[in-house]
Structure formats: C-alpha cells, structure tokens
Amino acid sequence: MLSSTSAGYDTTLRSFDTTPVTTETLHAHNQQLAESLEECLREIELLKLELHQKVIRIEELEALCDTNTNMVATDAATASMSCLTMESGEPESESESESESESESESKEFAQLGALLKVEEAGIPAELLPDFLGFSLKEFLDDM
C-alpha cells in the first residue's frame, strides 16, 4: 500500500473486496434488514405503550395515595385523639351548652369514623394505614 497525504487528505490506497454482488443477494440482505427494522419498531411501540400505561397507573396511585393519606392521616389522628379522650373518663358536665358541644363533637367523631370506614371499604391495605399512638387504625376499627 502506498501512503501519502495531500493537502490534509489521506490518499492511502486500500484494497477493497471486489467480489461481485448480485442483485438477488442485495435484495435478500435488504429484505432481512427491513424485517429486522420493522420488528424493532413494533417492539419500541409496544414498550412505549407499556410505559405510557405504567405512567398513568403511577399517577393514579400517587393521586389516590395523596388524597387517602391526607384524609386517613387527619381522620385517624382525630379518631385516635377522640378514643383517648373517651377512655380518659373526663367528668361529664350537666350544663346545657357543654352537652350541646359534646353532641356536636360526637357527631363529628361518627362522621370521621364513617370516613375511615369508607377508606377501609375502598380496599386500602392495613399496612398503608397509619399507626398513631401505639395502636393501628385497623385495630381501632376492629374493636368498635
């Protein structure tokens, strides 16, 4: 091989495969490449569809988790505090204003427990329910 440079270009003489290529061989090779490319494109489309479905599912779960976590955490904290105040045996007052406020607070407690039961009916696993003050919400609801 001769090697020289001319104005920055490599002018090396190289040996090339001079075996004649038939049209049939080229056509067969091109057909294989086309089939392989089509298969790859189908696989890419399937993967994109699968990814899109997973992204949608993740967004749904995040939204569900955010709303349920906020609701469960608030309601469970209130319910656990209500349970503690009910168990503490605070003396009941006979005054009318206090009995009205007690009935209002009891109504709120029942509403909160109803909300918690709705969450339980929604199929949220017990492991996802928060644990407050040493007892789980599931145990609290089961005891009722």
C-alpha positions as CSV (number, residue, x, y, z in Angstrom):
1,M,0.0,0.0,0.0
2,L,1.2,3.4,-0.8
3,S,0.5,6.2,1.7
4,S,0.7,9.8,1.2
5,T,-1.1,13.0,2.3
6,S,-2.1,15.7,0.0
7,A,-3.5,18.9,1.4
8,G,-4.5,17.2,4.7
9,Y,-6.4,14.3,2.9
10,D,-5.4,10.7,3.3
11,T,-4.7,9.3,-0.1
12,T,-3.8,5.8,1.0
13,L,-4.5,3.1,-1.5
14,R,-6.6,0.5,0.1
15,S,-7.5,-3.0,-1.0
16,F,-11.3,-3.5,-1.5
17,D,-13.3,-6.7,-1.8
18,T,-14.1,-6.9,-5.4
19,T,-16.3,-9.9,-5.2
20,P,-19.3,-9.3,-7.4
21,V,-22.6,-8.8,-5.6
22,T,-25.7,-10.0,-7.2
23,T,-28.9,-8.1,-7.2
24,E,-30.6,-11.1,-5.5
25,T,-28.1,-11.1,-2.7
26,L,-28.6,-7.3,-2.2
27,H,-32.3,-7.7,-2.3
28,A,-32.3,-10.6,0.3
29,H,-30.0,-8.6,2.6
30,N,-32.2,-5.5,2.3
31,Q,-35.3,-7.6,3.0
32,Q,-33.7,-9.0,6.2
33,L,-32.7,-5.5,7.3
34,A,-36.2,-4.2,6.6
35,E,-37.8,-7.1,8.6
36,S,-35.4,-6.6,11.5
37,L,-36.2,-2.8,11.5
38,E,-39.9,-3.5,11.4
39,E,-39.6,-5.9,14.3
40,C,-37.6,-3.3,16.3
41,L,-40.2,-0.6,15.6
42,R,-43.0,-2.9,16.7
43,E,-41.1,-3.7,19.9
44,I,-40.5,0.0,20.5
45,E,-44.1,0.8,20.0
46,L,-45.1,-1.9,22.5
47,L,-42.6,-0.7,25.0
48,K,-43.9,2.9,24.6
49,L,-47.4,1.8,25.1
50,E,-46.5,-0.3,28.2
51,L,-44.5,2.7,29.6
52,H,-47.4,5.0,29.0
53,Q,-49.8,2.6,30.8
54,K,-47.4,2.4,33.7
55,V,-47.0,6.2,33.9
56,I,-50.8,6.5,34.0
57,R,-51.1,3.9,36.7
58,I,-48.4,5.5,38.8
59,E,-50.1,8.9,38.5
60,E,-53.4,7.3,39.6
61,L,-51.8,5.6,42.5
62,E,-50.0,8.8,43.6
63,A,-53.2,10.8,43.4
64,L,-55.1,8.1,45.4
65,C,-52.3,7.9,47.9
66,D,-52.1,11.7,48.3
67,T,-55.9,12.0,48.9
68,N,-56.2,8.9,51.0
69,T,-53.1,9.7,53.0
70,N,-54.2,13.2,53.8
71,M,-57.7,12.0,54.6
72,V,-56.7,8.9,56.6
73,A,-54.0,10.8,58.5
74,T,-56.3,13.6,59.5
75,D,-59.2,11.4,60.3
76,A,-57.1,8.7,62.1
77,A,-55.4,11.4,64.2
78,T,-58.8,12.8,65.2
79,A,-60.2,9.4,65.8
80,S,-57.3,8.3,68.0
81,M,-57.5,11.5,70.0
82,S,-61.2,11.0,70.4
83,C,-60.6,7.5,71.6
84,L,-58.2,8.7,74.1
85,T,-60.5,11.4,75.4
86,M,-63.4,9.0,75.6
87,E,-61.2,6.5,77.6
88,S,-59.8,9.1,79.9
89,G,-63.1,9.3,81.8
90,E,-63.4,13.1,81.8
91,P,-66.3,14.1,84.2
92,E,-69.4,14.9,82.3
93,S,-70.9,18.3,83.0
94,E,-74.6,18.8,83.3
95,S,-74.7,22.3,81.7
96,E,-76.7,22.6,78.5
97,S,-74.0,24.3,76.5
98,E,-71.5,21.7,77.3
99,S,-73.9,18.8,76.4
100,E,-74.6,20.5,73.1
101,S,-70.9,20.8,72.3
102,E,-70.5,17.1,73.3
103,S,-73.2,16.0,71.0
104,E,-71.6,18.1,68.2
105,S,-68.2,16.5,68.9
106,E,-69.8,13.1,69.0
107,S,-71.4,13.8,65.6
108,K,-68.0,14.8,64.2
109,E,-66.4,11.7,65.6
110,F,-69.1,9.5,64.0
111,A,-68.6,11.4,60.7
112,Q,-64.9,10.9,61.0
113,L,-65.3,7.2,61.7
114,G,-67.6,6.9,58.8
115,A,-65.0,8.5,56.6
116,L,-62.5,6.0,57.9
117,L,-64.8,3.1,57.2
118,K,-65.2,4.4,53.6
119,V,-61.5,4.3,53.2
120,E,-61.4,0.8,54.6
121,E,-64.1,-0.2,52.1
122,A,-62.1,1.3,49.3
123,G,-59.7,-1.6,49.8
124,I,-56.7,0.2,51.2
125,P,-54.4,-2.4,52.7
126,A,-54.0,-2.3,56.5
127,E,-50.2,-1.8,56.1
128,L,-50.8,1.5,54.4
129,L,-53.0,2.8,57.2
130,P,-51.0,5.0,59.7
131,D,-50.2,3.9,63.2
132,F,-51.0,6.5,65.8
133,L,-50.0,6.5,69.5
134,G,-49.1,2.8,69.6
135,F,-52.2,1.3,68.1
136,S,-53.1,0.8,64.5
137,L,-56.2,2.3,62.9
138,K,-57.2,-1.2,61.8
139,E,-57.2,-2.5,65.4
140,F,-59.2,0.6,66.5
141,L,-61.8,0.0,63.8
142,D,-62.0,-3.7,64.6
143,D,-62.6,-3.1,68.3
144,M,-65.6,-0.9,67.5
